[in-house]
Amino acid sequence: MPSTGSEITFSDFTYLLSYKAYRPRVIPLVREWAPTIEQLIGPGEQINAGSEQEKALLAIHRTIQGDATMQGELYQLAMSLWH
């Protein structure tokens, strides 16, 4: 994928989804694109490398990063939370 300047790393993606203070803002957005997201990762949850959970989250992450609109929306939300 070409660089857009609004990429979110997989690590940052899982942090946004699992950090308790961010979840109320991030989960509803991601749920629009991946309705099962809440069942994949809970507050403070660590992702085990190679697990089915990680594979499912990676697929969602790739889908978001591969779509300019979704990527931009997630990036804007992340920047509003991080600043």
HTML snippet that shows the backbone in 3Dmol.js (N, CA, C, O; Angstrom):
<script src="https://3Dmol.org/build/3Dmol-min.js"></script>
<div id="view" style="width:600px;height:400px;position:relative"></div>
<script>
const pdb = `
ATOM      1  N   MET A   1       0.836  -1.181   0.000  1.00  0.00           N
ATOM      2  CA  MET A   1       0.000   0.000   0.000  1.00  0.00           C
ATOM      3  C   MET A   1       0.885   1.250   0.000  1.00  0.00           C
ATOM      4  O   MET A   1       1.873   1.311   0.732  1.00  0.00           O
ATOM      5  N   PRO A   2       0.541   2.223  -0.801  1.00  0.00           N
ATOM      6  CA  PRO A   2       1.307   3.464  -0.777  1.00  0.00           C
ATOM      7  C   PRO A   2       1.088   4.218   0.527  1.00  0.00           C
ATOM      8  O   PRO A   2       0.020   4.146   1.135  1.00  0.00           O
ATOM      9  N   SER A   3       2.116   4.938   0.939  1.00  0.00           N
ATOM     10  CA  SER A   3       2.015   5.715   2.174  1.00  0.00           C
ATOM     11  C   SER A   3       1.072   6.903   1.974  1.00  0.00           C
ATOM     12  O   SER A   3       1.145   7.620   0.977  1.00  0.00           O
ATOM     13  N   THR A   4       0.187   7.084   2.953  1.00  0.00           N
ATOM     14  CA  THR A   4      -0.751   8.206   2.902  1.00  0.00           C
ATOM     15  C   THR A   4      -0.459   9.243   3.974  1.00  0.00           C
ATOM     16  O   THR A   4      -1.004  10.346   3.943  1.00  0.00           O
ATOM     17  N   GLY A   5       0.392   8.893   4.910  1.00  0.00           N
ATOM     18  CA  GLY A   5       0.660   9.794   6.026  1.00  0.00           C
ATOM     19  C   GLY A   5      -0.344   9.656   7.150  1.00  0.00           C
ATOM     20  O   GLY A   5      -0.221  10.309   8.186  1.00  0.00           O
ATOM     21  N   SER A   6      -1.347   8.798   6.942  1.00  0.00           N
ATOM     22  CA  SER A   6      -2.354   8.615   8.001  1.00  0.00           C
ATOM     23  C   SER A   6      -2.478   7.146   8.398  1.00  0.00           C
ATOM     24  O   SER A   6      -3.543   6.689   8.813  1.00  0.00           O
ATOM     25  N   GLU A   7      -1.369   6.415   8.265  1.00  0.00           N
ATOM     26  CA  GLU A   7      -1.378   5.012   8.662  1.00  0.00           C
ATOM     27  C   GLU A   7      -1.402   4.873  10.183  1.00  0.00           C
ATOM     28  O   GLU A   7      -0.855   5.703  10.910  1.00  0.00           O
ATOM     29  N   ILE A   8      -2.036   3.826  10.633  1.00  0.00           N
ATOM     30  CA  ILE A   8      -2.040   3.449  12.047  1.00  0.00           C
ATOM     31  C   ILE A   8      -1.390   2.070  12.099  1.00  0.00           C
ATOM     32  O   ILE A   8      -1.832   1.157  11.403  1.00  0.00           O
ATOM     33  N   THR A   9      -0.355   1.906  12.908  1.00  0.00           N
ATOM     34  CA  THR A   9       0.300   0.604  13.011  1.00  0.00           C
ATOM     35  C   THR A   9      -0.647  -0.404  13.677  1.00  0.00           C
ATOM     36  O   THR A   9      -1.619  -0.023  14.330  1.00  0.00           O
ATOM     37  N   PHE A  10      -0.348  -1.676  13.502  1.00  0.00           N
ATOM     38  CA  PHE A  10      -1.160  -2.701  14.142  1.00  0.00           C
ATOM     39  C   PHE A  10      -1.074  -2.566  15.658  1.00  0.00           C
ATOM     40  O   PHE A  10      -2.072  -2.737  16.358  1.00  0.00           O
ATOM     41  N   SER A  11       0.103  -2.263  16.158  1.00  0.00           N
ATOM     42  CA  SER A  11       0.277  -2.072  17.602  1.00  0.00           C
ATOM     43  C   SER A  11      -0.590  -0.921  18.106  1.00  0.00           C
ATOM     44  O   SER A  11      -1.262  -1.050  19.130  1.00  0.00           O
ATOM     45  N   ASP A  12      -0.578   0.191  17.397  1.00  0.00           N
ATOM     46  CA  ASP A  12      -1.415   1.330  17.789  1.00  0.00           C
ATOM     47  C   ASP A  12      -2.898   0.991  17.663  1.00  0.00           C
ATOM     48  O   ASP A  12      -3.711   1.411  18.487  1.00  0.00           O
ATOM     49  N   PHE A  13      -3.241   0.236  16.634  1.00  0.00           N
ATOM     50  CA  PHE A  13      -4.626  -0.180  16.426  1.00  0.00           C
ATOM     51  C   PHE A  13      -5.132  -0.989  17.623  1.00  0.00           C
ATOM     52  O   PHE A  13      -6.212  -0.713  18.145  1.00  0.00           O
ATOM     53  N   THR A  14      -4.369  -1.971  18.051  1.00  0.00           N
ATOM     54  CA  THR A  14      -4.810  -2.795  19.180  1.00  0.00           C
ATOM     55  C   THR A  14      -4.810  -1.982  20.480  1.00  0.00           C
ATOM     56  O   THR A  14      -5.634  -2.224  21.362  1.00  0.00           O
ATOM     57  N   TYR A  15      -3.893  -1.025  20.598  1.00  0.00           N
ATOM     58  CA  TYR A  15      -3.887  -0.154  21.775  1.00  0.00           C
ATOM     59  C   TYR A  15      -5.154   0.694  21.809  1.00  0.00           C
ATOM     60  O   TYR A  15      -5.793   0.820  22.855  1.00  0.00           O
ATOM     61  N   LEU A  16      -5.514   1.269  20.680  1.00  0.00           N
ATOM     62  CA  LEU A  16      -6.743   2.072  20.603  1.00  0.00           C
ATOM     63  C   LEU A  16      -7.969   1.251  20.996  1.00  0.00           C
ATOM     64  O   LEU A  16      -8.881   1.752  21.653  1.00  0.00           O
ATOM     65  N   LEU A  17      -7.975  -0.008  20.588  1.00  0.00           N
ATOM     66  CA  LEU A  17      -9.111  -0.878  20.872  1.00  0.00           C
ATOM     67  C   LEU A  17      -9.152  -1.373  22.316  1.00  0.00           C
ATOM     68  O   LEU A  17     -10.227  -1.633  22.857  1.00  0.00           O
ATOM     69  N   SER A  18      -7.992  -1.502  22.932  1.00  0.00           N
ATOM     70  CA  SER A  18      -7.964  -2.114  24.267  1.00  0.00           C
ATOM     71  C   SER A  18      -7.812  -1.122  25.414  1.00  0.00           C
ATOM     72  O   SER A  18      -8.128  -1.456  26.556  1.00  0.00           O
ATOM     73  N   TYR A  19      -7.336   0.091  25.136  1.00  0.00           N
ATOM     74  CA  TYR A  19      -7.144   1.067  26.210  1.00  0.00           C
ATOM     75  C   TYR A  19      -8.515   1.552  26.683  1.00  0.00           C
ATOM     76  O   TYR A  19      -9.297   2.099  25.905  1.00  0.00           O
ATOM     77  N   LYS A  20      -8.787   1.345  27.954  1.00  0.00           N
ATOM     78  CA  LYS A  20     -10.117   1.591  28.527  1.00  0.00           C
ATOM     79  C   LYS A  20     -10.661   2.994  28.232  1.00  0.00           C
ATOM     80  O   LYS A  20     -11.848   3.145  27.946  1.00  0.00           O
ATOM     81  N   ALA A  21      -9.822   3.999  28.299  1.00  0.00           N
ATOM     82  CA  ALA A  21     -10.286   5.376  28.081  1.00  0.00           C
ATOM     83  C   ALA A  21     -10.635   5.651  26.613  1.00  0.00           C
ATOM     84  O   ALA A  21     -11.449   6.528  26.325  1.00  0.00           O
ATOM     85  N   TYR A  22     -10.024   4.905  25.686  1.00  0.00           N
ATOM     86  CA  TYR A  22     -10.272   5.134  24.262  1.00  0.00           C
ATOM     87  C   TYR A  22     -11.415   4.293  23.703  1.00  0.00           C
ATOM     88  O   TYR A  22     -12.066   4.687  22.735  1.00  0.00           O
ATOM     89  N   ARG A  23     -11.653   3.150  24.307  1.00  0.00           N
ATOM     90  CA  ARG A  23     -12.653   2.203  23.779  1.00  0.00           C
ATOM     91  C   ARG A  23     -14.019   2.829  23.487  1.00  0.00           C
ATOM     92  O   ARG A  23     -14.593   2.535  22.438  1.00  0.00           O
ATOM     93  N   PRO A  24     -14.564   3.674  24.359  1.00  0.00           N
ATOM     94  CA  PRO A  24     -15.896   4.229  24.078  1.00  0.00           C
ATOM     95  C   PRO A  24     -15.971   5.043  22.789  1.00  0.00           C
ATOM     96  O   PRO A  24     -17.053   5.198  22.224  1.00  0.00           O
ATOM     97  N   ARG A  25     -14.851   5.559  22.320  1.00  0.00           N
ATOM     98  CA  ARG A  25     -14.824   6.334  21.074  1.00  0.00           C
ATOM     99  C   ARG A  25     -14.409   5.475  19.884  1.00  0.00           C
ATOM    100  O   ARG A  25     -14.917   5.654  18.777  1.00  0.00           O
ATOM    101  N   VAL A  26     -13.485   4.541  20.112  1.00  0.00           N
ATOM    102  CA  VAL A  26     -12.912   3.769  19.010  1.00  0.00           C
ATOM    103  C   VAL A  26     -13.800   2.591  18.608  1.00  0.00           C
ATOM    104  O   VAL A  26     -14.011   2.354  17.419  1.00  0.00           O
ATOM    105  N   ILE A  27     -14.310   1.865  19.575  1.00  0.00           N
ATOM    106  CA  ILE A  27     -15.109   0.673  19.268  1.00  0.00           C
ATOM    107  C   ILE A  27     -16.307   1.006  18.370  1.00  0.00           C
ATOM    108  O   ILE A  27     -16.511   0.307  17.378  1.00  0.00           O
ATOM    109  N   PRO A  28     -17.103   2.030  18.663  1.00  0.00           N
ATOM    110  CA  PRO A  28     -18.245   2.315  17.777  1.00  0.00           C
ATOM    111  C   PRO A  28     -17.841   2.595  16.329  1.00  0.00           C
ATOM    112  O   PRO A  28     -18.544   2.191  15.403  1.00  0.00           O
ATOM    113  N   LEU A  29     -16.725   3.275  16.128  1.00  0.00           N
ATOM    114  CA  LEU A  29     -16.266   3.545  14.769  1.00  0.00           C
ATOM    115  C   LEU A  29     -15.863   2.253  14.070  1.00  0.00           C
ATOM    116  O   LEU A  29     -16.314   1.980  12.958  1.00  0.00           O
ATOM    117  N   VAL A  30     -15.024   1.467  14.711  1.00  0.00           N
ATOM    118  CA  VAL A  30     -14.544   0.234  14.093  1.00  0.00           C
ATOM    119  C   VAL A  30     -15.689  -0.763  13.915  1.00  0.00           C
ATOM    120  O   VAL A  30     -15.695  -1.537  12.958  1.00  0.00           O
ATOM    121  N   ARG A  31     -16.649  -0.746  14.828  1.00  0.00           N
ATOM    122  CA  ARG A  31     -17.804  -1.648  14.735  1.00  0.00           C
ATOM    123  C   ARG A  31     -18.586  -1.421  13.430  1.00  0.00           C
ATOM    124  O   ARG A  31     -19.189  -2.354  12.900  1.00  0.00           O
ATOM    125  N   GLU A  32     -18.576  -0.172  12.910  1.00  0.00           N
ATOM    126  CA  GLU A  32     -19.234   0.108  11.636  1.00  0.00           C
ATOM    127  C   GLU A  32     -18.641  -0.746  10.515  1.00  0.00           C
ATOM    128  O   GLU A  32     -19.356  -1.134   9.590  1.00  0.00           O
ATOM    129  N   TRP A  33     -17.364  -1.036  10.587  1.00  0.00           N
ATOM    130  CA  TRP A  33     -16.669  -1.787   9.546  1.00  0.00           C
ATOM    131  C   TRP A  33     -16.487  -3.252   9.913  1.00  0.00           C
ATOM    132  O   TRP A  33     -16.378  -4.104   9.031  1.00  0.00           O
ATOM    133  N   ALA A  34     -16.454  -3.549  11.195  1.00  0.00           N
ATOM    134  CA  ALA A  34     -16.217  -4.911  11.691  1.00  0.00           C
ATOM    135  C   ALA A  34     -17.120  -5.142  12.905  1.00  0.00           C
ATOM    136  O   ALA A  34     -16.700  -4.924  14.042  1.00  0.00           O
ATOM    137  N   PRO A  35     -18.363  -5.585  12.665  1.00  0.00           N
ATOM    138  CA  PRO A  35     -19.348  -5.703  13.749  1.00  0.00           C
ATOM    139  C   PRO A  35     -18.933  -6.581  14.936  1.00  0.00           C
ATOM    140  O   PRO A  35     -19.476  -6.419  16.029  1.00  0.00           O
ATOM    141  N   THR A  36     -17.993  -7.499  14.747  1.00  0.00           N
ATOM    142  CA  THR A  36     -17.605  -8.409  15.828  1.00  0.00           C
ATOM    143  C   THR A  36     -16.401  -7.910  16.634  1.00  0.00           C
ATOM    144  O   THR A  36     -15.863  -8.655  17.453  1.00  0.00           O
ATOM    145  N   ILE A  37     -15.978  -6.680  16.417  1.00  0.00           N
ATOM    146  CA  ILE A  37     -14.741  -6.198  17.042  1.00  0.00           C
ATOM    147  C   ILE A  37     -14.750  -6.317  18.564  1.00  0.00           C
ATOM    148  O   ILE A  37     -13.721  -6.655  19.149  1.00  0.00           O
ATOM    149  N   GLU A  38     -15.857  -6.054  19.210  1.00  0.00           N
ATOM    150  CA  GLU A  38     -15.893  -6.104  20.683  1.00  0.00           C
ATOM    151  C   GLU A  38     -15.632  -7.505  21.222  1.00  0.00           C
ATOM    152  O   GLU A  38     -15.124  -7.654  22.333  1.00  0.00           O
ATOM    153  N   GLN A  39     -15.974  -8.529  20.450  1.00  0.00           N
ATOM    154  CA  GLN A  39     -15.731  -9.891  20.894  1.00  0.00           C
ATOM    155  C   GLN A  39     -14.273 -10.307  20.698  1.00  0.00           C
ATOM    156  O   GLN A  39     -13.831 -11.314  21.249  1.00  0.00           O
ATOM    157  N   LEU A  40     -13.536  -9.533  19.917  1.00  0.00           N
ATOM    158  CA  LEU A  40     -12.151  -9.902  19.617  1.00  0.00           C
ATOM    159  C   LEU A  40     -11.142  -9.345  20.612  1.00  0.00           C
ATOM    160  O   LEU A  40     -10.073  -9.927  20.797  1.00  0.00           O
ATOM    161  N   ILE A  41     -11.465  -8.233  21.252  1.00  0.00           N
ATOM    162  CA  ILE A  41     -10.493  -7.618  22.159  1.00  0.00           C
ATOM    163  C   ILE A  41     -11.212  -6.850  23.263  1.00  0.00           C
ATOM    164  O   ILE A  41     -12.116  -6.057  23.003  1.00  0.00           O
ATOM    165  N   GLY A  42     -10.800  -7.097  24.475  1.00  0.00           N
ATOM    166  CA  GLY A  42     -11.406  -6.437  25.624  1.00  0.00           C
ATOM    167  C   GLY A  42     -10.475  -5.394  26.214  1.00  0.00           C
ATOM    168  O   GLY A  42      -9.335  -5.257  25.770  1.00  0.00           O
ATOM    169  N   PRO A  43     -10.947  -4.661  27.206  1.00  0.00           N
ATOM    170  CA  PRO A  43     -10.126  -3.640  27.854  1.00  0.00           C
ATOM    171  C   PRO A  43      -8.835  -4.223  28.423  1.00  0.00           C
ATOM    172  O   PRO A  43      -8.862  -5.207  29.162  1.00  0.00           O
ATOM    173  N   GLY A  44      -7.715  -3.615  28.077  1.00  0.00           N
ATOM    174  CA  GLY A  44      -6.423  -4.034  28.606  1.00  0.00           C
ATOM    175  C   GLY A  44      -5.922  -5.373  28.117  1.00  0.00           C
ATOM    176  O   GLY A  44      -4.901  -5.861  28.602  1.00  0.00           O
ATOM    177  N   GLU A  45      -6.608  -5.973  27.177  1.00  0.00           N
ATOM    178  CA  GLU A  45      -6.261  -7.320  26.729  1.00  0.00           C
ATOM    179  C   GLU A  45      -5.007  -7.330  25.863  1.00  0.00           C
ATOM    180  O   GLU A  45      -4.831  -6.481  24.989  1.00  0.00           O
ATOM    181  N   GLN A  46      -4.148  -8.297  26.121  1.00  0.00           N
ATOM    182  CA  GLN A  46      -2.949  -8.507  25.323  1.00  0.00           C
ATOM    183  C   GLN A  46      -3.267  -9.501  24.202  1.00  0.00           C
ATOM    184  O   GLN A  46      -4.086 -10.403  24.380  1.00  0.00           O
ATOM    185  N   ILE A  47      -2.626  -9.334  23.070  1.00  0.00           N
ATOM    186  CA  ILE A  47      -2.836 -10.200  21.921  1.00  0.00           C
ATOM    187  C   ILE A  47      -1.681 -11.192  21.841  1.00  0.00           C
ATOM    188  O   ILE A  47      -0.519 -10.788  21.799  1.00  0.00           O
ATOM    189  N   ASN A  48      -1.990 -12.472  21.820  1.00  0.00           N
ATOM    190  CA  ASN A  48      -0.956 -13.496  21.695  1.00  0.00           C
ATOM    191  C   ASN A  48      -0.562 -13.654  20.234  1.00  0.00           C
ATOM    192  O   ASN A  48      -1.419 -13.840  19.369  1.00  0.00           O
ATOM    193  N   ALA A  49       0.729 -13.580  19.965  1.00  0.00           N
ATOM    194  CA  ALA A  49       1.236 -13.708  18.596  1.00  0.00           C
ATOM    195  C   ALA A  49       0.817 -15.047  18.001  1.00  0.00           C
ATOM    196  O   ALA A  49       0.948 -16.092  18.637  1.00  0.00           O
ATOM    197  N   GLY A  50       0.314 -14.997  16.777  1.00  0.00           N
ATOM    198  CA  GLY A  50      -0.075 -16.209  16.069  1.00  0.00           C
ATOM    199  C   GLY A  50      -1.449 -16.754  16.431  1.00  0.00           C
ATOM    200  O   GLY A  50      -1.894 -17.749  15.859  1.00  0.00           O
ATOM    201  N   SER A  51      -2.121 -16.111  17.376  1.00  0.00           N
ATOM    202  CA  SER A  51      -3.432 -16.602  17.806  1.00  0.00           C
ATOM    203  C   SER A  51      -4.505 -16.270  16.767  1.00  0.00           C
ATOM    204  O   SER A  51      -4.306 -15.409  15.909  1.00  0.00           O
ATOM    205  N   GLU A  52      -5.627 -16.954  16.853  1.00  0.00           N
ATOM    206  CA  GLU A  52      -6.755 -16.653  15.967  1.00  0.00           C
ATOM    207  C   GLU A  52      -7.227 -15.219  16.186  1.00  0.00           C
ATOM    208  O   GLU A  52      -7.640 -14.536  15.249  1.00  0.00           O
ATOM    209  N   GLN A  53      -7.160 -14.781  17.424  1.00  0.00           N
ATOM    210  CA  GLN A  53      -7.532 -13.404  17.761  1.00  0.00           C
ATOM    211  C   GLN A  53      -6.649 -12.421  16.997  1.00  0.00           C
ATOM    212  O   GLN A  53      -7.149 -11.471  16.395  1.00  0.00           O
ATOM    213  N   GLU A  54      -5.343 -12.647  17.021  1.00  0.00           N
ATOM    214  CA  GLU A  54      -4.426 -11.755  16.316  1.00  0.00           C
ATOM    215  C   GLU A  54      -4.709 -11.775  14.817  1.00  0.00           C
ATOM    216  O   GLU A  54      -4.719 -10.725  14.174  1.00  0.00           O
ATOM    217  N   LYS A  55      -4.938 -12.955  14.260  1.00  0.00           N
ATOM    218  CA  LYS A  55      -5.209 -13.071  12.821  1.00  0.00           C
ATOM    219  C   LYS A  55      -6.465 -12.298  12.436  1.00  0.00           C
ATOM    220  O   LYS A  55      -6.486 -11.621  11.409  1.00  0.00           O
ATOM    221  N   ALA A  56      -7.506 -12.393  13.251  1.00  0.00           N
ATOM    222  CA  ALA A  56      -8.757 -11.683  12.965  1.00  0.00           C
ATOM    223  C   ALA A  56      -8.548 -10.171  13.058  1.00  0.00           C
ATOM    224  O   ALA A  56      -9.034  -9.420  12.212  1.00  0.00           O
ATOM    225  N   LEU A  57      -7.830  -9.732  14.078  1.00  0.00           N
ATOM    226  CA  LEU A  57      -7.555  -8.302  14.233  1.00  0.00           C
ATOM    227  C   LEU A  57      -6.654  -7.779  13.120  1.00  0.00           C
ATOM    228  O   LEU A  57      -6.839  -6.655  12.653  1.00  0.00           O
ATOM    229  N   LEU A  58      -5.689  -8.574  12.695  1.00  0.00           N
ATOM    230  CA  LEU A  58      -4.832  -8.188  11.573  1.00  0.00           C
ATOM    231  C   LEU A  58      -5.649  -8.015  10.293  1.00  0.00           C
ATOM    232  O   LEU A  58      -5.416  -7.079   9.528  1.00  0.00           O
ATOM    233  N   ALA A  59      -6.595  -8.908  10.063  1.00  0.00           N
ATOM    234  CA  ALA A  59      -7.440  -8.806   8.869  1.00  0.00           C
ATOM    235  C   ALA A  59      -8.261  -7.515   8.895  1.00  0.00           C
ATOM    236  O   ALA A  59      -8.390  -6.837   7.876  1.00  0.00           O
ATOM    237  N   ILE A  60      -8.806  -7.185  10.048  1.00  0.00           N
ATOM    238  CA  ILE A  60      -9.578  -5.938  10.185  1.00  0.00           C
ATOM    239  C   ILE A  60      -8.664  -4.737   9.983  1.00  0.00           C
ATOM    240  O   ILE A  60      -9.018  -3.793   9.276  1.00  0.00           O
ATOM    241  N   HIS A  61      -7.498  -4.773  10.600  1.00  0.00           N
ATOM    242  CA  HIS A  61      -6.530  -3.688  10.463  1.00  0.00           C
ATOM    243  C   HIS A  61      -6.158  -3.478   8.997  1.00  0.00           C
ATOM    244  O   HIS A  61      -6.135  -2.344   8.519  1.00  0.00           O
ATOM    245  N   ARG A  62      -5.869  -4.558   8.288  1.00  0.00           N
ATOM    246  CA  ARG A  62      -5.502  -4.448   6.867  1.00  0.00           C
ATOM    247  C   ARG A  62      -6.642  -3.884   6.041  1.00  0.00           C
ATOM    248  O   ARG A  62      -6.415  -3.078   5.139  1.00  0.00           O
ATOM    249  N   THR A  63      -7.860  -4.296   6.338  1.00  0.00           N
ATOM    250  CA  THR A  63      -9.018  -3.775   5.617  1.00  0.00           C
ATOM    251  C   THR A  63      -9.129  -2.265   5.809  1.00  0.00           C
ATOM    252  O   THR A  63      -9.333  -1.516   4.853  1.00  0.00           O
ATOM    253  N   ILE A  64      -8.992  -1.835   7.051  1.00  0.00           N
ATOM    254  CA  ILE A  64      -9.077  -0.398   7.353  1.00  0.00           C
ATOM    255  C   ILE A  64      -7.941   0.363   6.670  1.00  0.00           C
ATOM    256  O   ILE A  64      -8.170   1.407   6.059  1.00  0.00           O
ATOM    257  N   GLN A  65      -6.736  -0.153   6.773  1.00  0.00           N
ATOM    258  CA  GLN A  65      -5.591   0.536   6.186  1.00  0.00           C
ATOM    259  C   GLN A  65      -5.626   0.528   4.661  1.00  0.00           C
ATOM    260  O   GLN A  65      -4.991   1.368   4.023  1.00  0.00           O
ATOM    261  N   GLY A  66      -6.356  -0.406   4.078  1.00  0.00           N
ATOM    262  CA  GLY A  66      -6.476  -0.491   2.629  1.00  0.00           C
ATOM    263  C   GLY A  66      -7.577   0.373   2.043  1.00  0.00           C
ATOM    264  O   GLY A  66      -7.724   0.445   0.823  1.00  0.00           O
ATOM    265  N   ASP A  67      -8.346   1.024   2.887  1.00  0.00           N
ATOM    266  CA  ASP A  67      -9.447   1.877   2.441  1.00  0.00           C
ATOM    267  C   ASP A  67      -9.162   3.301   2.918  1.00  0.00           C
ATOM    268  O   ASP A  67      -9.100   3.559   4.120  1.00  0.00           O
ATOM    269  N   ALA A  68      -8.991   4.212   1.977  1.00  0.00           N
ATOM    270  CA  ALA A  68      -8.589   5.580   2.334  1.00  0.00           C
ATOM    271  C   ALA A  68      -9.577   6.260   3.272  1.00  0.00           C
ATOM    272  O   ALA A  68      -9.169   6.993   4.173  1.00  0.00           O
ATOM    273  N   THR A  69     -10.861   6.028   3.073  1.00  0.00           N
ATOM    274  CA  THR A  69     -11.866   6.672   3.927  1.00  0.00           C
ATOM    275  C   THR A  69     -11.795   6.139   5.350  1.00  0.00           C
ATOM    276  O   THR A  69     -11.740   6.912   6.307  1.00  0.00           O
ATOM    277  N   MET A  70     -11.798   4.828   5.486  1.00  0.00           N
ATOM    278  CA  MET A  70     -11.718   4.230   6.818  1.00  0.00           C
ATOM    279  C   MET A  70     -10.411   4.608   7.504  1.00  0.00           C
ATOM    280  O   MET A  70     -10.399   4.968   8.681  1.00  0.00           O
ATOM    281  N   GLN A  71      -9.319   4.525   6.764  1.00  0.00           N
ATOM    282  CA  GLN A  71      -8.013   4.862   7.327  1.00  0.00           C
ATOM    283  C   GLN A  71      -8.016   6.300   7.832  1.00  0.00           C
ATOM    284  O   GLN A  71      -7.536   6.579   8.931  1.00  0.00           O
ATOM    285  N   GLY A  72      -8.549   7.196   7.041  1.00  0.00           N
ATOM    286  CA  GLY A  72      -8.576   8.603   7.439  1.00  0.00           C
ATOM    287  C   GLY A  72      -9.428   8.850   8.662  1.00  0.00           C
ATOM    288  O   GLY A  72      -9.045   9.620   9.542  1.00  0.00           O
ATOM    289  N   GLU A  73     -10.589   8.200   8.729  1.00  0.00           N
ATOM    290  CA  GLU A  73     -11.461   8.372   9.900  1.00  0.00           C
ATOM    291  C   GLU A  73     -10.796   7.864  11.167  1.00  0.00           C
ATOM    292  O   GLU A  73     -10.842   8.525  12.204  1.00  0.00           O
ATOM    293  N   LEU A  74     -10.171   6.681  11.087  1.00  0.00           N
ATOM    294  CA  LEU A  74      -9.498   6.124  12.265  1.00  0.00           C
ATOM    295  C   LEU A  74      -8.317   7.008  12.663  1.00  0.00           C
ATOM    296  O   LEU A  74      -8.100   7.259  13.849  1.00  0.00           O
ATOM    297  N   TYR A  75      -7.565   7.474  11.689  1.00  0.00           N
ATOM    298  CA  TYR A  75      -6.426   8.340  11.967  1.00  0.00           C
ATOM    299  C   TYR A  75      -6.869   9.629  12.663  1.00  0.00           C
ATOM    300  O   TYR A  75      -6.273  10.036  13.660  1.00  0.00           O
ATOM    301  N   GLN A  76      -7.909  10.264  12.140  1.00  0.00           N
ATOM    302  CA  GLN A  76      -8.405  11.499  12.749  1.00  0.00           C
ATOM    303  C   GLN A  76      -8.864  11.272  14.183  1.00  0.00           C
ATOM    304  O   GLN A  76      -8.603  12.093  15.063  1.00  0.00           O
ATOM    305  N   LEU A  77      -9.545  10.160  14.414  1.00  0.00           N
ATOM    306  CA  LEU A  77      -9.982   9.846  15.774  1.00  0.00           C
ATOM    307  C   LEU A  77      -8.774   9.619  16.678  1.00  0.00           C
ATOM    308  O   LEU A  77      -8.728  10.134  17.795  1.00  0.00           O
ATOM    309  N   ALA A  78      -7.803   8.855  16.200  1.00  0.00           N
ATOM    310  CA  ALA A  78      -6.602   8.593  17.007  1.00  0.00           C
ATOM    311  C   ALA A  78      -5.889   9.891  17.349  1.00  0.00           C
ATOM    312  O   ALA A  78      -5.468  10.082  18.490  1.00  0.00           O
ATOM    313  N   MET A  79      -5.747  10.785  16.377  1.00  0.00           N
ATOM    314  CA  MET A  79      -5.063  12.048  16.638  1.00  0.00           C
ATOM    315  C   MET A  79      -5.844  12.891  17.651  1.00  0.00           C
ATOM    316  O   MET A  79      -5.239  13.577  18.476  1.00  0.00           O
ATOM    317  N   SER A  80      -7.162  12.849  17.600  1.00  0.00           N
ATOM    318  CA  SER A  80      -7.946  13.617  18.569  1.00  0.00           C
ATOM    319  C   SER A  80      -7.790  13.040  19.984  1.00  0.00           C
ATOM    320  O   SER A  80      -7.862  13.778  20.967  1.00  0.00           O
ATOM    321  N   LEU A  81      -7.581  11.753  20.082  1.00  0.00           N
ATOM    322  CA  LEU A  81      -7.384  11.118  21.395  1.00  0.00           C
ATOM    323  C   LEU A  81      -5.967  11.316  21.911  1.00  0.00           C
ATOM    324  O   LEU A  81      -5.767  11.444  23.119  1.00  0.00           O
ATOM    325  N   TRP A  82      -5.000  11.345  21.040  1.00  0.00           N
ATOM    326  CA  TRP A  82      -3.594  11.417  21.436  1.00  0.00           C
ATOM    327  C   TRP A  82      -3.109  12.843  21.655  1.00  0.00           C
ATOM    328  O   TRP A  82      -2.017  13.041  22.188  1.00  0.00           O
ATOM    329  N   HIS A  83      -3.889  13.833  21.261  1.00  0.00           N
ATOM    330  CA  HIS A  83      -3.430  15.222  21.435  1.00  0.00           C
ATOM    331  C   HIS A  83      -4.257  15.968  22.435  1.00  0.00           C
ATOM    332  O   HIS A  83      -4.001  17.144  22.693  1.00  0.00           O
TER     333      HIS A  83
END
`;
const viewer = $3Dmol.createViewer("view");
viewer.addModel(pdb, "pdb");
viewer.setStyle({}, {cartoon: {color: "spectrum"}});
viewer.zoomTo();
viewer.render();
</script>
